[in-house]
Amino acid sequence: MTDMTQASDNGPAIGTKRRWTIVMVVVSMLDALVQTAYAANHFQYTGNDLGYVWCVLGLVGDLAAPFLLLRRGTRPVFCCLAAAMTTLLLPFGSALSLFALASVYARVRERRAMILCTTLVAICCVKVEVLDLLRPDDYSTWRMMFAKTGTGVDGVPAVVDTDLSAIVAVATIWTVATFAAAILSGLHMRNAAAAANANTRANSERDRADQLQTSLSMQRFADAVAAEAHDTLAHSLSLIAVNASALQAQAVRLSSTLRPTDGSGMPSAGPAADAMALAKRADEIRRQAAGALDEAHDIIDMLRHPQEVQAMLQPDSDTALTREALYEIIDAARSAGMMLDTWIDVQDLSSLDPDVGKISFRAVQEGLTNARRHAPGQRVSLEISAAKSRGVVILFTNATTAPVATVPMKAPTTSDSTNSGGNGLPGLKSRVQQAGGTCEYGYDRQNVFHLDVRLPFTPLR
């Protein structure tokens, strides 16, 4: 198990593994207990009661101080300084200070802190080894290592034939080696963490490059689709509009040759009237084809310039749901000749999430555009309400210019939600559904068109 922690001493983030922490605590505790036991036996032998009390206090520290290593990941400098001071003041071994020093070199970049910790730990190592070597043979760990077999145990005095200079040399080499090992292990952990961070950044950049490549491929595909749509769909819609215009002209000429008018300029009845009705229907087909062609061009532009569309869809001050913006767009529609009846009741708009406000404003725009395109000259009713208790509600109602097949109002379905082209009413429905709202539109039995948009009043985050 790994306990990932972030160093608080301006060093890199390095994980501390619990199993290694347990090993370090146990080793530090055993090392401290050995040194304390030898020192206590020596003070007891010499009758130094004050020194013996010092060792008793050291025994308590032996059991508590090693747990400082639990904080080596978050506060390595504090851990090292506390371990060094404990080692200097109590009859400890040097293992605790060396483990703490390794954490400093692994996680700390501040030069002064590293120098201070290194100096204190070096002093601790020298202090531990000097005090140990100054004690008699039976009370020194180093001397006991060189004692003859069978001596120094079971009450037999230790016999050391090895020269003291050799013992000192071995102790010195061991001290320097462990001190260097602590520093090198810390540097190794630092370099390993730096390599892991570099690898993570490289993977992130690689993923970003893959995303850019995917986006480029998708843009190329979108360009190909746009070109194909322009060459086929737009061309076909243009032909439909041209043929509808030709059909209208032919129907008008046919009407004028079939029967005289009744003085109003319109055929009175019979085949001539049917021909004129056919001309009107052809004109309606021509206008619908022209509108569909405009929408096709809008979709093609969206495919070719997705960044501009994405920027356009982001909330901004011009498309926020505010009283000023609503009044401005309504006045512009009326100035363009639209007969528009409005009822507006909006509250707490300043606390509304900008994304919801953006979609709401776009719904008003789309409703006005739809009415202007498909019901020119007809009276349009617009109702807008917004409150925390009932959400945002936008209701459009308008008659149509010519009879059309009745499309009943219906709730959004799964198939409707898949049409997310971002253009017209289907695109509006998709955006409203993504925001957790509903969008219904269609014709009633009186051939009146309705657009109902309802959005939750999501508070500003």
N, C-alpha and C positions, 0 to 999 in steps of 0.2 A: 504494500500500500504506500502511496506517495502523498505527502502533504505539501501541496504547492503553496508557497508563500512568496510575498514580495518584499524584498529587502528595503529597509527604511533608511539606509545610510548611503543613498545615491549610488548603489551598486546594481548589478544586473539581477533579474529575477531567476533564482535557482531553486529547484525543488529539493526539499529535505525528505529523504526516505526514512520512514519510521524504524525499519529494521536496523539501519546504520546508526540512528540516534540511540536506540536501545543498546547496541554494542558499545558505543562511545561512553554512555552513562555507566554501564557495568564495568568497563575497563578502567575508567577514571576512578570509580568507587573502590575497586580492588587495589589499584595503585596507591590511592590515598590511605587505605586501611593498612597496607603493608608498611608504608613509611611511618604512619602513626604508631603502629605496634612496635616497630624497632626502636623508635624514639622513646616510647613510654617505658619499654623494658630497660633502656639505658638510664633513664631518669630514676626509675625505681631502684636499679642496682646502685646508683651513686647516692641515693637518698635525697634527691632534689625534688622536694614536694611541689614547689612552684612549677617546675617543668612538667611534672606528672599531671597537675591540674590543666596545664596548657594542652597536653595531649588528650585529656578527657574532652576538653572543648573541641579539639581537633576531630575527635571521633564523631561528635555531632555534625560538624561541618563535612566530614567524609560522607555522611549519609544524605546530606542536603545539597551541597554545592554542585555535584555533578548534574543535577537537574537544570542548572543554568543552560546546558546545551540544548534544551528544548526551545530556547529563544534564539538560537544561533542563526536561524533563517530570517527572522524579522529584525533583530537588533544585534548584529554580530559584534559591533564595537563595544557595546555595553557588556555583552556576554564575555568578551575577551578581557576587558578591564576588570570585571568582577572576579573572573577566574584567577587572573594574575595577582590581584590583591589578596584573595583568599589563600593562594599558594604562598605568598610572602609572609602572611601573618600566622598561618597555621602549619603544622608539620605534614604538609601534603607532598604528593609526588608531582611530576611535571606533566603527566598525561592530559589532565583537564585543560591546562593552559595551552598545550600544543594543539589539541582539537579545536579550541576556540580560535587560535591564531589561524588555522587553516580556513575557518569560516570567514575570517576577516579578509584574507587574500582572495577568497572566492567571490566575495560580495561587495567589497568596499573599494572605492576609487580615490577617496580623499587621501592625499599623500601624507599629511601630518598625522592623521589617525593611524595609518599603517605603520609609520615610523614609531609612534608612541607605543602601539601594541607590540611591535616587534622587539623594541627595547625592553619593555617590562617582562615579556615572556622569556627573553634571553637571560635576564637577571634571575627569573624564577628557576630556570634550568640550572644555572650556575649555583644558586643557593641550595637547591635540593641535593645536587651531587657533592658539593663541598661539605655540607653538614653530614651527609652519609659517610663520606670518606674519613671525616674527623673522628667518628665514633670507633670504639674498640672493635676487634674482629667479630665478637659474638653479637654485636648490635649494628652491623653495617651490611646492607644487602650486597654491595660490591665485594667486600671482603669474604662474605660467606660463599659467594660464587666460586672463589678460588681456594676455599678451605679443603683440607684433605677429606676423603670419603670417610664417613662415620664420625667426624668431629662436628661440633656445633649443634648436635642434636642429642636428645635423651640425657641432658645434663653433662655431656662431654664437652669440654671447652674446645672452641674452634682453633684449628692449627692451620696457619696460612704460611706457606713457604715461598710464595710468589713475591717478587720484589714490589714494593709500594709504587715505584715509578711505572711499572708495567700495568698495575691496576689502575692508576691514574690515567695512563694513556688509553686503556680500553674504555674507561668511563668517559674520557673526553671525546673519543671517536664516536661512542654511542650517543652522547649528547648532541654533538654536531650533526650526526646522521639523522637523528629524530627531528631535530630543529629544522634541518633542510627538507626532510620529508614532509613536514607540516606545511612549509611554504610552497613546495613544489606541488603537493596535492591540491592546495588551495588554488594555485595558478592553473592547474589542470582543469579543475572544476570551472574556473572562470572562462578558460578558452573553450571548453566543451559547451558551456552555455552560450558563449558568443557564436560558436559554430552552429548551434541549434537555432539561435535567433536569426542568423544569416540564412540558414536553410529555410526557415519559416518565411522570411521576407522573399527569398527566391521563389518559393512555392506560391506565395501571394502574387508576385509579379507574373509568374507563369500562368496562374489562373486568370489574372487580369488580361494578359496577352491572349489567352484562349477566348475570353469573353469578347475582346475586341475583334478577334478573328471571326467569332460567331456572329457578332453584330454586323461585321462587314459582309459576311456571306448572306445574312438575312437581308441586308440592304440591297445587295446585288440581286437577290431573288425578288425583292419588292420592286426594284427597278424593272426587272424582266416582266413581272406581272403588270406593272403600270404601262409598260410599252405595249404588251399584248392587249390590255384592256383598251388602250387608246386606239390601237389599230383595228380592233374588232368591235367591242361594245360601243364605243363612241361613234364609230363609223356607222354601225347598224342603227343606232338611235337617230343619227342625222338623216339617214335614209328614210326612217319612219316619219320624221318630221316633214321631210320634203314630199313624200308620197301623200301624207295627210293634207298638206297644202294644195297639192295637185287635185286630190279628191274633192276638197272643199270648192276649188275653183270650178271644177267640172259640174259639181252638184248645183252651184249657183247658176251656171249657164243653162243647165237642164231645167231648173226651176223656171227661169225666165222664158223659156220656149214652150213650156207645157200649158200654161194658162195665164191669162191676164191677172193683174193684181186687183185688189178691191179698193184701190185709191190710197192705201196707206203704205204702198211700196212692198207689201208682203203678199204672197199668194194666199187666196182665200181658203181653198180646200183642195182635196184630191191629190193626184200625183205630184203636183207642183209643191204643195205643202210638205209632202213627204221628202221631196228632193231638198227643200230648204232645211228640214230637220236633219237630214243626212249631212248637209253642209255644216250645221252647227256641231254635230257630233264629230265630224272630221276636224273642225277647229279645236274642239276639246282634246282630241287625240294629239293634234299638233302641239298644243300647249303642254300637255302632259309629257310628250316626248322631249320637248325643249327643257322642261323642268328636270326630267330624268337625266338628260345630257349634262345639265349643270351639276347635278349631284354626282354623276360619274366623273366629271372633271375634278370635283372637290376630292373624291376618293383617290383619284390618280395623284393629285398634288400631295395628299397625305402620305401615300406610299413613297413618293419621291423625296419628301422633306419631313421625315418623322421627328427630327429634333425640333423643328419649328412648331409642329403640332403639339409635342409634349410641353414646350414652353408656353404655348397658348392655353393649354389646359391647366397650368399652375395658377393658384390663387394670386390675384393682384388687386390693387386699389380700384382698377377700372371694372372689375367683374365681381366685386364683393357685394353681398346682399345688404345694401344700405338703402335708407330712404332716398338719399340723393341720387344713387345710381338707378333705382327703380323709377323715380320721377323723370330722370333724364331719358331713359329708354322709352318710357311711355309717351312723353312729350314728342320725342323723335318720331314714334309711330303715328301719332296724331297729325304731326306736321306733314307726314308723307301721305295723308289722306285717309288713314284708317279710322273707321268709326268704332271707337274703343270705349267701353264702359268698364270702370275699375272699382274695386272695393279692396282696400288695403288695411290690414290690421296687423302690424308687426311690433314685437316687444323684445327687449333684451338682445338685440342683434349684436351688441358689442361682445357678448359672452358666447356667441355661436362659433363653432369651429370653422376656420376659413375654407376648408375643403368642402364642407357641407354648404356653406354660403356660395361657393363657386358653382357647385352643381345646381343649386337653386336658381342662381342668376342665369345660368346657361339654359335651364328649363324655361324661364320666362322668355329669353331670347329665341329659343327654338319654337315656342308656341306662337310668338308674334310672327316669326319668319314663315312658319307653316301656314298661318292664316293669310298672310299677305300673298303667298305664292299660290295657294289652292282655293282661296275664297276672297278674291279681290272685290271690293265694293260692298262686302257683307259686314253686318254689325258683329263685333266681337266682344264677348264678356270675359273679363279677367278678375279672378278673386285670389288674393294673396294674404295668407295669415301665417304668423310665426310666433310661437310661445313655447316655453319649456314644458308646459303641461300637455300640449297637443302636437308639438312638432312643427314642421314647416309644410304648409299645404298650398299647392298652386293648382287652380282650376281654370281651364279654358273652355269656352263654349262658342261655337260659331256655326252659322248655316253655310251651305255650299252653293256654288254658282250654278250647278247643273245636277240633275238626279244621278246618283251613283248607287252601286250595289250596297245594301246595308251590311255593315260589319259591326256586330254587337260588341259592346264593351266587354273586356275580359281581363282577368288577372294574369300577370306574367306567368309563363310556363317555362319549363327547362329549355325547350327548343327556342323560345324567344330570347332567353338569356345568352344563347350562344352567338347571337348576332351582335357582335361588339365592334362593328366597324368604326364607331365613333362619329357617324354622320347621320343627321336626321333623327327621327323619332326612335328607330331601333337602337342607335348609338346612345341616345339619351336614356332609354330604358336600361341599357346595360350599365351605365354609370350610376344610375339611381339604385339599381339592385346591388351593385358593389358597395354602395354606401349604407345598405341596410334598409332602403326604402322600397316603395312600390310605384310603378308607372303604368297607367292604363290609358288606352286611347282607342277610338273607333267611332262609328256612327250609330245613332239610335234609330228607332222606327220612323221618326219624323225627318230623317236624313240630316240631323244636326250632329256636327262633329264635337267630340269631347276629348279633352286631354286632362287627366288627373294625375298629379305628382304629389307624393307624400314622402317626406324625409324625417328621420328622427332629429330632435334638437340636441345634437352632440355638443357638450360644453367645450369651451376652449381649453386646450391642454397647455 
